[in-house]
Structures are given as C-alpha cells and as structure tokens.
Amino acid sequence: MAKILLVEDDDLVRDMLTQILERASHQVTCASNGEEATDALRKERPDIMVTDIIMPKKSGITLISEVKNKHPNLDIIAISGGGRLDPTGYLDLSETLGASVSFEKPVDNTALLMAIDLLLHGQKVTP
C-alpha cells in the first residue's frame, strides 16, 4: 500500500483513478490543480505523486519542478492527454524535470499500478 497524491483537474478522470488506486489498497489524497497539490504536500508526505500536466492555476510541469526542488526523493508519475499539443512533448519535459515515468491519457490502469508497485520497491520504470 502506498500513500498517493493524485493531482487531476478533470473530475471524471480523478474519480476513476481514485477508484482504481483505492481498489489496489492505496491511500489516495486528491487535488484538482497544482496549487491544491502544493497545499497538500505541506500537510502530508505521500510516497508517490500522480499528476496531470495541463491544469488551471499551476501546471503539472511547474508542480513537478517545484516538488523536485523541495522533495527530491518523491517519485512522480506524470499523465497527459496533451491539450492543444501532442502529449509526448509534455511528457518528455516532465521526465526531464524529474518525473519517474509518464503515461498518455487514457492511462492504462494495469501499467499505472505496475509502475506504482515498481517505484515502491525502488525499481526503475520503463513504460
């Protein structure tokens, strides 16, 4: 079981991912944007953060950069549908800034759970 901070602005996607993670026995704290995630990180110490990239108020790219500066050992999984651009560019940038792994939306639930399990055991994830 892991403590996971899930940062996703789309209510349906956030609810779906929360259900998937909780069914896998993870404890999930949700934030709907980067600012809420920053506030949550002041109060809690998750094992892993799963964050969308394109969000209002504070993007996932900005969030990843800030989190890696303050919490360099926190594993981050980035997810993106790409917005107006191809999601690959955003996801490549997220990994350059410190995300452990990234996935395009719609996220393959099995791959996400496997990545979380590997990260919890200190292993590198290759999608």
C-alpha positions as CSV (number, residue, x, y, z in Angstrom):
1,M,0.0,0.0,0.0
2,A,1.2,3.5,-0.8
3,K,0.1,7.0,0.1
4,I,-0.6,8.6,-3.3
5,L,-1.3,12.3,-4.0
6,L,-3.4,12.4,-7.2
7,V,-3.5,15.7,-8.9
8,E,-6.0,15.9,-11.7
9,D,-8.4,18.7,-12.8
10,D,-10.9,16.6,-14.7
11,D,-13.5,15.3,-12.1
12,L,-14.3,12.1,-14.0
13,V,-10.7,11.1,-14.6
14,R,-9.8,11.9,-10.9
15,D,-12.7,9.8,-9.7
16,M,-11.9,6.9,-12.0
17,L,-8.2,6.9,-11.0
18,T,-9.1,7.2,-7.3
19,Q,-11.3,4.2,-7.5
20,I,-8.6,2.2,-9.3
21,L,-5.9,3.2,-6.8
22,E,-8.2,2.5,-3.8
23,R,-9.2,-0.9,-5.1
24,A,-5.5,-1.7,-5.2
25,S,-5.4,-0.8,-1.5
26,H,-3.6,2.5,-1.9
27,Q,-4.5,5.5,0.3
28,V,-5.4,8.4,-2.1
29,T,-5.4,12.2,-1.4
30,C,-6.8,14.2,-4.3
31,A,-6.0,17.7,-5.5
32,S,-7.7,19.3,-8.5
33,N,-4.8,21.6,-9.5
34,G,-1.2,22.3,-8.8
35,E,-1.9,24.9,-6.1
36,E,-4.1,22.4,-4.1
37,A,-1.3,19.8,-4.5
38,T,1.3,22.2,-3.1
39,D,-1.0,22.8,-0.1
40,A,-1.5,19.0,0.4
41,L,2.3,18.5,0.3
42,R,2.7,20.9,3.2
43,K,0.4,18.7,5.3
44,E,1.2,15.1,4.1
45,R,4.1,13.1,2.9
46,P,2.9,10.8,0.1
47,D,5.0,8.0,-1.3
48,I,4.1,8.9,-4.9
49,M,2.5,11.8,-6.7
50,V,0.5,11.2,-9.8
51,T,-0.1,14.4,-11.7
52,D,-1.8,15.6,-14.8
53,I,0.2,18.1,-16.8
54,I,-2.4,20.5,-18.3
55,M,-4.2,22.1,-15.4
56,P,-5.5,25.5,-14.3
57,K,-3.8,27.7,-11.6
58,K,-0.5,25.8,-11.7
59,S,0.5,23.3,-14.4
60,G,1.9,19.9,-13.8
61,I,5.2,21.0,-15.3
62,T,5.5,23.8,-12.8
63,L,4.4,21.5,-10.0
64,I,6.9,18.8,-10.9
65,S,9.7,21.3,-10.9
66,E,8.8,22.8,-7.6
67,V,8.2,19.4,-5.9
68,K,11.5,18.0,-7.1
69,N,13.3,21.0,-5.6
70,K,11.6,20.6,-2.2
71,H,11.1,16.8,-2.1
72,P,13.8,15.4,-4.4
73,N,13.1,11.8,-3.3
74,L,9.4,11.9,-4.1
75,D,8.5,9.6,-7.0
76,I,6.3,11.4,-9.6
77,I,4.2,9.8,-12.3
78,A,3.0,12.3,-15.0
79,I,-0.1,11.8,-17.1
80,S,-1.3,13.9,-20.0
81,G,-3.8,14.0,-22.8
82,G,-1.8,16.8,-24.4
83,G,-4.2,19.7,-24.6
84,R,-3.5,21.6,-27.8
85,L,-0.2,19.9,-28.4
86,D,1.0,16.3,-28.7
87,P,1.2,14.9,-25.2
88,T,4.6,13.3,-25.9
89,G,6.3,16.7,-25.7
90,Y,4.8,17.5,-22.3
91,L,5.6,14.0,-21.0
92,D,9.2,14.1,-22.2
93,L,9.6,17.5,-20.4
94,S,8.0,16.1,-17.3
95,E,10.6,13.3,-17.2
96,T,13.4,15.8,-17.9
97,L,12.2,17.8,-14.8
98,G,12.2,14.7,-12.6
99,A,9.1,12.6,-13.2
100,S,10.0,8.9,-12.8
101,V,7.7,7.8,-15.6
102,S,4.9,9.3,-17.7
103,F,1.8,8.0,-19.4
104,E,-0.5,9.3,-22.1
105,K,-4.2,9.5,-21.4
106,P,-6.2,7.4,-21.4
107,V,-4.0,5.8,-18.8
108,D,-3.6,2.0,-19.0
109,N,-4.7,1.1,-15.4
110,T,-2.6,-2.0,-15.3
111,A,0.6,-0.2,-16.4
112,L,-0.1,2.6,-13.8
113,L,-0.5,0.1,-11.0
114,M,2.6,-1.8,-12.1
115,A,4.6,1.5,-12.2
116,I,3.5,2.3,-8.7
117,D,4.5,-1.1,-7.4
118,L,7.9,-0.9,-9.1
119,L,8.5,2.6,-7.6
120,L,7.5,1.5,-4.2
121,H,10.2,-1.2,-4.4
122,G,12.9,1.2,-5.6
123,Q,12.9,-0.1,-9.1
124,K,13.2,1.9,-12.3
125,V,10.1,2.0,-14.5
126,T,10.3,1.6,-18.3
127,P,6.9,2.1,-20.0
